[in-house]
Amino acid sequence: MRLAVPTSRPLSRLTETRLLFWVAAITVTGFFTVALALGQGLDGNAFIVPTAFLVIAFVVHAALAMRGLRGDQIMLPVSLGLTGIGLIVIYRVTAGTDAASLLTLQLAWFVVAMAAFLLPLFVPRDLSLLSRYKYTWMTFGLLLLVATVVRGEEINGARIWFRLGPLSFTPWELVKIVLVVFLAAYLDEYREVIASRRGIWRVLPPPPYLVPIVAMAFAAMFILAFEKDIGATLVFFGIFLAMLYLGTGRATYVVAGVAILIPAAYVVYRLYAHVQLRVEMWQNPWQDALGSGYQILHGLFSLGNGGLLGAGLGAGDPQSIPVVWSDFVFAAFAEETGFIGALALLAMYLVLLYRGFSIAIAAPTTFLQLLAAGLTFVIGMQTLVIVAGNAKLIPLTGITLPFVAYGGSSLVTNFLSIGLLLRISAESRT
C-alpha cells in the first residue's frame, strides 16, 4: 500500500511559513486596531484570542513540516488568513454585547477544525478507502440527516441543529462532504456508462446506472427540504449537478437539473411560510423596514457606507445588523474596509478556488480529480451564495461565508475539505 504522506525526514515548507507570518501580522494588527477603536484597550479577548489562534496555526504548520508533507503550501495560510479575518470581525461586532462569548466559542471550534484538518493528512491509509465504501458513507450521511429530523432543534424556521451543551452544530455540513465523496466514487466507477447515450431515448444512460446516484442525492435533498433548510438543499443540488457535469462533461444534465429546479423551487415557496417571507423581503424589504426587512436593509446600508476605502476597523456601525456575525459578516467587513477590502477578501477565495482546481487537474486518479474538484466547488458555491445574498442579488439562504462567518460546524467541515485537498496534492507529488 502506497503512503501518500511521507513519514521520513522533516521537510521545509518555507512558502507556507512566510505566508503564515503575513497571517499573523494581519490578525494581530486587526485585533489591536479594533480594541483601540472601541476603547476596549488591550483586553483579554484582544490579546488571548489572536495569540491562541496563531500558536495553534504555527503548531499545525510545524506538524506538517515534521511529517514531511509534500503538498500545496498556499491553501492552509489562505484559509487561516480568512479565519483570522473572521475572528477580527466577530470580535468587532460582539465586543461589549451579550454575544461576546461567540468569539471564544469560535476559537474553541477552530481547535476542533484543526484536528479535522490534520485527520486526512496523518491517517496512513490510501484515499481509495473512501471510494471503496461509498455506499456506507452515503448511508451514514442519510441517517445523520434523518436523526436531525427526529432529534434536531428548530431555529429560524429550519430544523437543522443538534445541541450539545453550549455548542450547536449542523450535521448537513458534514453530509455535503459525504455527498461529494459518494458522487466522486460512483462517477469514477460508472463514468463511461453515465456519460453514454445508449439508454432512454439515447439521451440518458441505462436506468440501472443512473437510478442509484439520483436516488441517493435526491434522498438527501428531500430530507433537507423536509427540515425546511432551503439553503442546504440548494447547495446539495448544486453539488449534484456540478459533479455530474465534471464527471461526464455533458451539459444535458445541467439543463435538465435547472428545468427540475424551477418548478421544485415554486413548490417549496408555496409550502413554507418562512421561505415566502424571505422572498418577499428580498423583493421589497421596505414594506417591513422595522421588522422582517430590517436585517436586509441594514446590510445594504453597511455595504453602501463602506465606500472605496471603508470607515476603518471599529469606526462603522455593522453591529446594528441582526445576527451580523453569521448572516452578514461580508457586509460588516466591507463597511469597515471598503470596496478595496471586499475585493481583497474575494481575491483570497479566488486563490483557494484556483489552487483547489489546480490540485484536481494534477490528481493521479479520476476519483481524486472528482473529489478535489467537488470539494473546491462547494467552497466556491457557498461563497457566491452568501455574498450574493448580502448584496441582495438573491434571497438570503442561511448559508455561512466559509472560514469567516461564525459557525463551528461550517469551520470544521471547511478545514476538513482543505485537509483532504492537501492530501490529494501530496499524493500527486509522490
Secondary structure, DSSP 4 states (H G I P E B T S, - for coil): ---SS--SS----HHHHHHHHHHHHHHHHHHHHHHHHTT--S-HHHHHHHHHHHHHHHHHHHHHHHHT--S-SSHHHHHHHHHHHHHHHHHHHHTTSTTTHHHHHHHHHHHHHHHHHHHHHH--S-THHHHHTHHHHHHHHHHHHHHHHHH-EEETTEEEEEEETTEEE-THHHHHHHHHHHHHHHHHHHHHHHT---SGGGTS--HHHHHHHHHHHHHHHHHHHHTT-HHHHHHHHHHHHHHHHHHH--HHHHHHHHHHHHHHHHHHHHH-HHHHHHHHHHH-GGGGTTTTTHHHHHHHHHHHHTTTT-S-TTTS-GGGSTTHHHHSHHHHHHHHHHHHHHHHHHHHHHHHHHHHHHHHHH-SSHHHHHHHHHHHHHHHHHHHHHHHHHTTSS----PPPTTTSS-HHHHHHHHHHHHHHHHHHHHHT-
